Amino acid sequence: MSVHCIVNQIRCRPCSECILCGEKGEAFYQNLNDLLFGVPGRWNLKKCPNPECGLIWLDPMPLEEDISKVYVTYYTHQDSNEVHNTLLRRLYSFIKEGYLATKYGYHRSSLAAWEKFLSILIYLHPLRRASIDNSVMYLPAKDSGRLLDVGCGSGQRLKLMHDMGWCVEGVDFDPAAVNNAKSKGLQVRLGKLETQKYPDNHFDAITMNHLIEHVHHPLGLLHECYRILKPGGWLVVVAPNCESWGHKIFERNWIGLDPPRHLYVFSMMTLKKLVDSASFKVAFIQSSVSSDYIFSASYALSKNEIIQNGHVKLGLLKSFMAKFVTFLQSIILLAKPNIGEEVVLIAEKLNK
């Protein structure tokens, strides 16, 4: 493979054609900077002109051998900030546990009737409900079911799913993130999924939360997921949605673009097309808003606000407005289901 250019010691290759339909891409955004983690260089995005596609991708694209250079200070090294155990937080915890029990079956037998009743309150706040759904990756309870999280980062979600009764494993290509996850006592491997040599028909569920957009060969990754999933097993993929409200508002400052780490940016249509190509049966797909981070960070980038290691620091008023707009977006989703900041796709490996 020929190297097209070198961007501040990161070797790149040309990517002129769409990986889904083969159309030659058209210039979309030019000369983008990494405003989140300071990777040097300027980066370009192309978009497929096919109206039945519209995939967005990085061109030129960092070589796989050099991709680690864009993750030196990436936030998956770290855990989220600890939340203080206030009275309101404890009440929310009861509501969350009740919701997970009634909708997904987690710890159903250990919950009091009043906790299950409180779970009704979460339906009054669609943004919080989406956040809870995302926390368990939309998976129903399955005691001792085998779960693989690809791109597990620091392992916080993996630890939660373990506590929910799953037998969990993780894979990540970031050495610092893997070490962090292992420090929690989790079984996590370093490298690409395709090199791990898991047995055929091994897992009951595979999850990928904001991972597939980072992968050079997403179709190859999905083929491997298909091979190692049991018949009837579930694949859950969450990724930024290029048709989102935030992208339309903030354009080149939308954080879902995140060059040069996001190699591809999907819509509901293009992600479904990709997953269909790997022989999965797509059971569910929608856009979602599970937090105000994407909107807050995009606003900060558009106003040249400081973002340190992925953490957004807005003033009180701006922070409130970002939360309010995101809450409003979560309600409008009921009428316009494609405007959410993320695509959520659930697919099944059918019995053969």
ABEGO torsion letter per residue (X at the ends): XBBABBBGGBBBBBBABBAAAGBBBBBABBGBBBAAAGBBEBBBBBBBABAABGBBBBOBBBBAAAAAAAAAABAAABBBBBBBBBAAAAAAAAAAAAAAAAAAGBGAAABBAAAAAAAAAAAABAAAAAAAAAAAGGBBBBBGBBBBBBGAEAGAAAAAAAAAGBBBBBBBABAAAAAAAAAAGBBBBBEBAAAAGBBBGABABBBBBGAAAABABAAAAAAAAAAABBBGBBBBBBBBBAABAAAAAAEAABAAAGOAABABBBBAAAAAAAAAAAGBBBABBBBBBABAAAAAAAAAAAAGBBBBGGBBBBBAAAAAAAAAAAAAAAAAAAABAAABABBBBBBBBBBX
